[in-house]
Amino acid sequence: MRITIADVDHVAMLARLAFSAEEKAEMAEQLSRIVGYIEKLNELDTEDVSPTAHAVPLRNVLRDDRVRPSLDIADALANAPDREGGYFKVPRILESE
């Protein structure tokens, strides 16, 4: 599968990134090579390989979740540059299309 400049444009727009024409061409080429490598992996015979979620056995070493006291809303919002009601108010970053 070849990644096109249009594909790069679409992903760049979603990620809010800007690339020059030269960078887009380079990105399309690099992504095409990556996808090509992944397609090669699909050619491997994995019939006798059992599915796994992890390459090595893992166990949870994290603590259990517990409800603990935290900041009240007034303290959390005390230094906020802008707030509305009980929420932080942040600048809009998504434009409508």
Distance bins in CASP14 RR format, pairs under 12 A and 6 or more apart:
PFRMAT RR
TARGET T0000
AUTHOR 0000-0000-0000
RMODE 2
METHOD distances of the structure
MODEL  1
1 7 0 0 0 0 1 0 0 0 0 0 0
1 28 0 0 0 0 0 1 0 0 0 0 0
1 31 0 0 0 0 1 0 0 0 0 0 0
1 32 1 0 0 1 0 0 0 0 0 0 0
1 33 0 0 0 0 0 1 0 0 0 0 0
1 34 0 0 0 0 0 1 0 0 0 0 0
1 35 1 0 1 0 0 0 0 0 0 0 0
1 36 1 0 0 1 0 0 0 0 0 0 0
1 37 0 0 0 0 0 1 0 0 0 0 0
1 38 0 0 0 0 1 0 0 0 0 0 0
1 39 1 0 0 1 0 0 0 0 0 0 0
1 40 0 0 0 0 0 1 0 0 0 0 0
1 42 0 0 0 0 0 1 0 0 0 0 0
2 8 0 0 0 0 0 1 0 0 0 0 0
2 28 1 0 0 1 0 0 0 0 0 0 0
2 29 0 0 0 0 1 0 0 0 0 0 0
2 31 0 0 0 0 1 0 0 0 0 0 0
2 32 1 0 1 0 0 0 0 0 0 0 0
2 33 0 0 0 0 0 1 0 0 0 0 0
2 34 0 0 0 0 0 1 0 0 0 0 0
2 35 0 0 0 0 1 0 0 0 0 0 0
2 36 0 0 0 0 1 0 0 0 0 0 0
2 39 0 0 0 0 0 1 0 0 0 0 0
3 9 0 0 0 0 0 1 0 0 0 0 0
3 10 0 0 0 0 0 1 0 0 0 0 0
3 11 0 0 0 0 1 0 0 0 0 0 0
3 12 0 0 0 0 0 1 0 0 0 0 0
3 24 0 0 0 0 0 1 0 0 0 0 0
3 25 0 0 0 0 0 1 0 0 0 0 0
3 26 0 0 0 0 0 1 0 0 0 0 0
3 27 1 0 0 1 0 0 0 0 0 0 0
3 28 1 0 1 0 0 0 0 0 0 0 0
3 29 0 0 0 0 1 0 0 0 0 0 0
3 30 0 0 0 0 1 0 0 0 0 0 0
3 31 1 0 1 0 0 0 0 0 0 0 0
3 32 1 0 1 0 0 0 0 0 0 0 0
3 33 0 0 0 0 1 0 0 0 0 0 0
3 34 0 0 0 0 1 0 0 0 0 0 0
3 35 1 0 0 1 0 0 0 0 0 0 0
3 36 0 0 0 0 1 0 0 0 0 0 0
3 38 0 0 0 0 0 1 0 0 0 0 0
4 10 0 0 0 0 1 0 0 0 0 0 0
4 11 0 0 0 0 0 1 0 0 0 0 0
4 24 0 0 0 0 1 0 0 0 0 0 0
4 25 0 0 0 0 0 1 0 0 0 0 0
4 27 0 0 0 0 0 1 0 0 0 0 0
4 28 1 0 0 1 0 0 0 0 0 0 0
4 29 0 0 0 0 0 1 0 0 0 0 0
4 31 0 0 0 0 1 0 0 0 0 0 0
4 32 0 0 0 0 1 0 0 0 0 0 0
4 35 0 0 0 0 0 1 0 0 0 0 0
5 11 0 0 0 0 0 1 0 0 0 0 0
5 12 0 0 0 0 0 1 0 0 0 0 0
5 19 0 0 0 0 1 0 0 0 0 0 0
5 20 0 0 0 0 0 1 0 0 0 0 0
5 21 0 0 0 0 1 0 0 0 0 0 0
5 22 0 0 0 0 0 1 0 0 0 0 0
5 23 0 0 0 0 0 1 0 0 0 0 0
5 24 1 0 1 0 0 0 0 0 0 0 0
5 25 1 0 0 1 0 0 0 0 0 0 0
5 26 0 0 0 0 0 1 0 0 0 0 0
5 27 0 0 0 0 1 0 0 0 0 0 0
5 28 1 0 1 0 0 0 0 0 0 0 0
5 29 0 0 0 0 0 1 0 0 0 0 0
5 31 0 0 0 0 0 1 0 0 0 0 0
5 32 0 0 0 0 0 1 0 0 0 0 0
6 12 0 0 0 0 0 1 0 0 0 0 0
6 13 0 0 0 0 0 1 0 0 0 0 0
6 24 0 0 0 0 1 0 0 0 0 0 0
6 28 0 0 0 0 1 0 0 0 0 0 0
7 13 0 0 0 0 0 1 0 0 0 0 0
7 14 0 0 0 0 0 1 0 0 0 0 0
7 24 0 0 0 0 1 0 0 0 0 0 0
7 27 0 0 0 0 1 0 0 0 0 0 0
7 28 1 0 0 1 0 0 0 0 0 0 0
7 29 0 0 0 0 0 1 0 0 0 0 0
7 31 1 0 0 1 0 0 0 0 0 0 0
7 32 0 0 0 0 1 0 0 0 0 0 0
7 35 0 0 0 0 1 0 0 0 0 0 0
8 14 0 0 0 0 0 1 0 0 0 0 0
8 15 0 0 0 0 0 1 0 0 0 0 0
8 17 0 0 0 0 1 0 0 0 0 0 0
8 18 0 0 0 0 0 1 0 0 0 0 0
8 19 1 0 0 1 0 0 0 0 0 0 0
8 20 0 0 0 0 0 1 0 0 0 0 0
8 21 0 0 0 0 0 1 0 0 0 0 0
8 22 0 0 0 0 0 1 0 0 0 0 0
8 23 0 0 0 0 1 0 0 0 0 0 0
8 24 1 0 1 0 0 0 0 0 0 0 0
8 25 0 0 0 0 1 0 0 0 0 0 0
8 26 0 0 0 0 1 0 0 0 0 0 0
8 27 1 0 1 0 0 0 0 0 0 0 0
8 28 1 0 1 0 0 0 0 0 0 0 0
8 29 0 0 0 0 1 0 0 0 0 0 0
8 30 0 0 0 0 1 0 0 0 0 0 0
8 31 1 0 0 1 0 0 0 0 0 0 0
8 32 0 0 0 0 0 1 0 0 0 0 0
9 15 0 0 0 0 0 1 0 0 0 0 0
9 17 0 0 0 0 0 1 0 0 0 0 0
9 18 0 0 0 0 0 1 0 0 0 0 0
9 19 0 0 0 0 1 0 0 0 0 0 0
9 21 0 0 0 0 0 1 0 0 0 0 0
9 23 0 0 0 0 0 1 0 0 0 0 0
9 24 1 0 0 1 0 0 0 0 0 0 0
9 25 0 0 0 0 0 1 0 0 0 0 0
9 27 0 0 0 0 1 0 0 0 0 0 0
9 28 0 0 0 0 1 0 0 0 0 0 0
10 17 0 0 0 0 0 1 0 0 0 0 0
10 24 0 0 0 0 0 1 0 0 0 0 0
10 27 0 0 0 0 0 1 0 0 0 0 0
10 28 0 0 0 0 0 1 0 0 0 0 0
10 31 0 0 0 0 0 1 0 0 0 0 0
10 97 0 0 0 0 0 1 0 0 0 0 0
11 17 0 0 0 0 1 0 0 0 0 0 0
11 19 0 0 0 0 0 1 0 0 0 0 0
11 24 0 0 0 0 0 1 0 0 0 0 0
11 27 0 0 0 0 1 0 0 0 0 0 0
11 28 0 0 0 0 0 1 0 0 0 0 0
11 31 0 0 0 0 1 0 0 0 0 0 0
12 18 1 0 0 1 0 0 0 0 0 0 0
12 19 1 0 1 0 0 0 0 0 0 0 0
12 20 0 0 0 0 0 1 0 0 0 0 0
12 21 0 0 0 0 0 1 0 0 0 0 0
12 23 0 0 0 0 1 0 0 0 0 0 0
12 24 1 0 0 1 0 0 0 0 0 0 0
12 27 0 0 0 0 1 0 0 0 0 0 0
12 28 0 0 0 0 0 1 0 0 0 0 0
12 31 0 0 0 0 0 1 0 0 0 0 0
13 19 0 0 0 0 0 1 0 0 0 0 0
13 24 0 0 0 0 0 1 0 0 0 0 0
13 94 0 0 0 0 0 1 0 0 0 0 0
13 95 0 0 0 0 0 1 0 0 0 0 0
13 97 0 0 0 0 1 0 0 0 0 0 0
14 94 0 0 0 0 0 1 0 0 0 0 0
14 97 0 0 0 0 0 1 0 0 0 0 0
15 27 0 0 0 0 0 1 0 0 0 0 0
15 93 0 0 0 0 0 1 0 0 0 0 0
15 94 0 0 0 0 0 1 0 0 0 0 0
16 93 1 0 0 1 0 0 0 0 0 0 0
16 94 0 0 0 0 1 0 0 0 0 0 0
16 95 0 0 0 0 1 0 0 0 0 0 0
17 23 0 0 0 0 1 0 0 0 0 0 0
17 24 0 0 0 0 0 1 0 0 0 0 0
17 27 0 0 0 0 1 0 0 0 0 0 0
18 24 0 0 0 0 1 0 0 0 0 0 0
18 27 0 0 0 0 0 1 0 0 0 0 0
19 25 0 0 0 0 1 0 0 0 0 0 0
19 26 0 0 0 0 1 0 0 0 0 0 0
19 27 1 0 0 1 0 0 0 0 0 0 0
19 28 0 0 0 0 1 0 0 0 0 0 0
19 30 0 0 0 0 0 1 0 0 0 0 0
20 26 0 0 0 0 1 0 0 0 0 0 0
20 27 0 0 0 0 0 1 0 0 0 0 0
21 27 0 0 0 0 0 1 0 0 0 0 0
21 28 0 0 0 0 0 1 0 0 0 0 0
22 28 0 0 0 0 0 1 0 0 0 0 0
22 29 0 0 0 0 0 1 0 0 0 0 0
23 29 0 0 0 0 0 1 0 0 0 0 0
23 30 0 0 0 0 0 1 0 0 0 0 0
24 30 0 0 0 0 0 1 0 0 0 0 0
24 31 0 0 0 0 0 1 0 0 0 0 0
25 31 0 0 0 0 0 1 0 0 0 0 0
25 32 0 0 0 0 0 1 0 0 0 0 0
26 32 0 0 0 0 0 1 0 0 0 0 0
26 33 0 0 0 0 0 1 0 0 0 0 0
27 33 0 0 0 0 0 1 0 0 0 0 0
27 34 0 0 0 0 0 1 0 0 0 0 0
28 34 0 0 0 0 0 1 0 0 0 0 0
28 35 0 0 0 0 0 1 0 0 0 0 0
29 35 0 0 0 0 0 1 0 0 0 0 0
29 36 0 0 0 0 0 1 0 0 0 0 0
30 36 0 0 0 0 0 1 0 0 0 0 0
30 37 0 0 0 0 0 1 0 0 0 0 0
31 37 0 0 0 0 0 1 0 0 0 0 0
31 38 0 0 0 0 0 1 0 0 0 0 0
32 38 0 0 0 0 0 1 0 0 0 0 0
32 39 0 0 0 0 0 1 0 0 0 0 0
33 39 0 0 0 0 0 1 0 0 0 0 0
33 40 0 0 0 0 0 1 0 0 0 0 0
34 40 0 0 0 0 0 1 0 0 0 0 0
34 41 0 0 0 0 0 1 0 0 0 0 0
35 41 0 0 0 0 0 1 0 0 0 0 0
35 42 0 0 0 0 0 1 0 0 0 0 0
36 42 0 0 0 0 1 0 0 0 0 0 0
36 43 0 0 0 0 0 1 0 0 0 0 0
37 43 0 0 0 0 0 1 0 0 0 0 0
37 44 0 0 0 0 0 1 0 0 0 0 0
38 44 0 0 0 0 0 1 0 0 0 0 0
46 52 0 0 0 0 0 1 0 0 0 0 0
49 55 0 0 0 0 0 1 0 0 0 0 0
52 58 0 0 0 0 0 1 0 0 0 0 0
69 75 0 0 0 0 0 1 0 0 0 0 0
70 76 0 0 0 0 1 0 0 0 0 0 0
71 77 0 0 0 0 1 0 0 0 0 0 0
71 78 0 0 0 0 1 0 0 0 0 0 0
71 79 0 0 0 0 0 1 0 0 0 0 0
71 80 0 0 0 0 0 1 0 0 0 0 0
72 78 0 0 0 0 1 0 0 0 0 0 0
72 86 0 0 0 0 0 1 0 0 0 0 0
73 80 0 0 0 0 0 1 0 0 0 0 0
73 83 0 0 0 0 1 0 0 0 0 0 0
73 85 0 0 0 0 1 0 0 0 0 0 0
73 86 1 0 1 0 0 0 0 0 0 0 0
73 87 0 0 0 0 1 0 0 0 0 0 0
73 88 0 0 0 0 0 1 0 0 0 0 0
74 80 0 0 0 0 0 1 0 0 0 0 0
74 83 0 0 0 0 0 1 0 0 0 0 0
74 85 0 0 0 0 0 1 0 0 0 0 0
74 86 0 0 0 0 1 0 0 0 0 0 0
75 86 0 0 0 0 0 1 0 0 0 0 0
76 83 0 0 0 0 1 0 0 0 0 0 0
76 86 0 0 0 0 1 0 0 0 0 0 0
76 87 0 0 0 0 0 1 0 0 0 0 0
76 88 0 0 0 0 1 0 0 0 0 0 0
77 83 1 0 1 0 0 0 0 0 0 0 0
77 84 0 0 0 0 1 0 0 0 0 0 0
77 85 0 0 0 0 1 0 0 0 0 0 0
77 86 1 0 0 1 0 0 0 0 0 0 0
77 87 0 0 0 0 1 0 0 0 0 0 0
77 88 1 0 0 1 0 0 0 0 0 0 0
77 89 0 0 0 0 1 0 0 0 0 0 0
78 86 0 0 0 0 0 1 0 0 0 0 0
78 88 0 0 0 0 0 1 0 0 0 0 0
79 88 0 0 0 0 0 1 0 0 0 0 0
80 86 0 0 0 0 1 0 0 0 0 0 0
80 87 0 0 0 0 1 0 0 0 0 0 0
80 88 1 0 1 0 0 0 0 0 0 0 0
80 89 1 0 0 1 0 0 0 0 0 0 0
80 90 0 0 0 0 1 0 0 0 0 0 0
81 88 0 0 0 0 1 0 0 0 0 0 0
81 89 0 0 0 0 1 0 0 0 0 0 0
81 90 0 0 0 0 1 0 0 0 0 0 0
81 91 0 0 0 0 0 1 0 0 0 0 0
82 88 1 0 0 1 0 0 0 0 0 0 0
82 89 1 0 1 0 0 0 0 0 0 0 0
82 90 1 0 0 1 0 0 0 0 0 0 0
82 91 0 0 0 0 1 0 0 0 0 0 0
82 92 0 0 0 0 0 1 0 0 0 0 0
83 89 1 0 1 0 0 0 0 0 0 0 0
83 90 0 0 0 0 1 0 0 0 0 0 0
84 90 0 0 0 0 0 1 0 0 0 0 0
END
